[in-house]
């Protein structure tokens, strides 16, 4: 954020110097009062600020849209992975059930035949 503010300040200063130079070069001491050059500067500066604020708002809107798009992508990935997880758990459940059944039958056989 600090880098963006520094860039904005630099841009304002550059635009201000160009506008001030333009206003000072057209200033005629005999014809125009002293407040005309700053008034032209503030009018152009205001237009520049409005233009930069508009561009900042457009950029912010684009970043918000991109962020929501990334959220949608993550939700879709989660939606696609849940059925795979359910199938993996079912497979593990079936394996455990088969293993417990085999262990029970082997224990039953061991108890049915006394050790020699």
C-alpha positions as CSV (number, residue, x, y, z in Angstrom):
1,X,0.0,0.0,0.0
2,X,2.9,2.4,0.8
3,X,4.3,1.8,-2.7
4,X,1.0,2.8,-4.3
5,X,0.8,5.9,-2.3
6,X,4.3,6.9,-3.2
7,X,3.6,6.3,-6.9
8,X,0.4,8.4,-6.6
9,X,2.3,11.2,-4.9
10,X,5.0,11.1,-7.7
11,X,2.3,11.2,-10.4
12,X,0.6,14.2,-8.7
13,X,3.8,16.1,-8.5
14,X,4.7,15.4,-12.1
15,X,1.3,16.4,-13.3
16,X,1.4,19.5,-11.0
17,X,4.7,20.7,-12.4
18,X,3.5,20.3,-16.0
19,X,0.2,22.1,-15.2
20,X,1.9,24.9,-13.2
21,X,4.4,25.4,-16.0
22,X,1.6,25.7,-18.5
23,X,-0.3,28.1,-16.3
24,X,2.8,30.2,-15.6
25,X,3.7,30.4,-19.3
26,X,0.3,31.8,-20.2
27,X,0.2,34.2,-17.3
28,X,0.3,37.8,-18.4
29,X,0.9,40.2,-15.5
30,X,-0.9,43.1,-17.1
31,X,-4.0,41.2,-18.2
32,X,-4.6,38.5,-15.6
33,X,-4.8,38.8,-11.8
34,X,-2.5,36.8,-9.7
35,X,-5.0,34.2,-8.7
36,X,-5.7,33.0,-12.2
37,X,-2.7,30.6,-12.5
38,X,-3.5,28.8,-9.3
39,X,-7.1,28.6,-10.3
40,X,-6.3,27.0,-13.6
41,X,-3.9,24.7,-11.8
42,X,-6.5,23.6,-9.3
43,X,-9.1,23.0,-12.0
44,X,-6.8,20.8,-14.0
45,X,-5.5,19.2,-10.8
46,X,-9.0,18.5,-9.8
47,X,-9.7,16.9,-13.2
48,X,-6.6,14.8,-12.8
49,X,-7.5,13.7,-9.3
50,X,-11.0,12.7,-10.4
51,X,-9.5,10.8,-13.3
52,X,-7.0,9.0,-11.0
53,X,-9.8,8.2,-8.4
54,X,-12.0,6.8,-11.2
55,X,-9.1,4.6,-12.4
56,X,-8.4,3.5,-8.8
57,X,-12.1,2.5,-8.4
58,X,-12.1,0.6,-11.6
59,X,-8.9,-1.3,-10.5
60,X,-10.5,-2.0,-7.1
61,X,-13.6,-3.4,-8.8
62,X,-11.5,-5.7,-11.0
63,X,-9.5,-6.9,-8.0
64,X,-12.7,-7.7,-6.1
65,X,-14.1,-9.6,-9.1
66,X,-10.9,-11.6,-9.4
67,X,-10.9,-12.4,-5.7
68,X,-14.5,-13.7,-5.9
69,X,-13.6,-15.7,-9.0
70,X,-10.8,-17.4,-7.0
71,X,-13.3,-18.2,-4.2
72,X,-15.7,-19.7,-6.8
73,X,-12.8,-21.8,-8.1
74,X,-12.0,-23.1,-4.6
75,X,-15.6,-23.9,-3.9
76,X,-15.9,-25.8,-7.2
77,X,-12.7,-27.8,-6.4
78,X,-14.1,-28.7,-3.0
79,X,-17.4,-29.8,-4.6
80,X,-15.5,-32.0,-7.0
81,X,-13.4,-33.6,-4.3
82,X,-16.1,-34.5,-1.8
83,X,-17.5,-37.5,-3.8
84,X,-14.0,-38.9,-4.2
85,X,-13.5,-38.6,-0.4
86,X,-16.8,-40.4,0.2
87,X,-15.8,-43.2,-2.1
88,X,-12.4,-43.6,-0.4
89,X,-14.1,-43.8,3.0
90,X,-16.5,-46.5,1.7
91,X,-13.7,-48.5,0.3
92,X,-11.8,-48.3,3.7
93,X,-15.0,-49.3,5.5
94,X,-15.4,-52.4,3.3
95,X,-11.8,-53.4,3.8
96,X,-12.1,-53.1,7.6
97,X,-15.3,-55.1,7.6
98,X,-13.7,-57.9,5.6
99,X,-10.6,-57.8,7.8
100,X,-12.7,-58.1,11.0
101,X,-14.7,-61.0,9.5
102,X,-11.5,-62.9,8.6
103,X,-10.0,-62.2,12.0
104,X,-13.1,-63.5,13.8
105,X,-13.1,-66.7,11.7
106,X,-9.4,-67.3,12.3
107,X,-9.9,-66.8,16.1
108,X,-12.8,-69.2,16.0
109,X,-10.7,-71.8,14.2
110,X,-7.9,-71.3,16.8
111,X,-10.3,-71.8,19.7
112,X,-12.0,-74.9,18.0
113,X,-8.6,-76.7,17.7
114,X,-6.8,-77.1,21.0
115,X,-3.0,-76.5,20.8
116,X,-1.0,-79.7,20.8
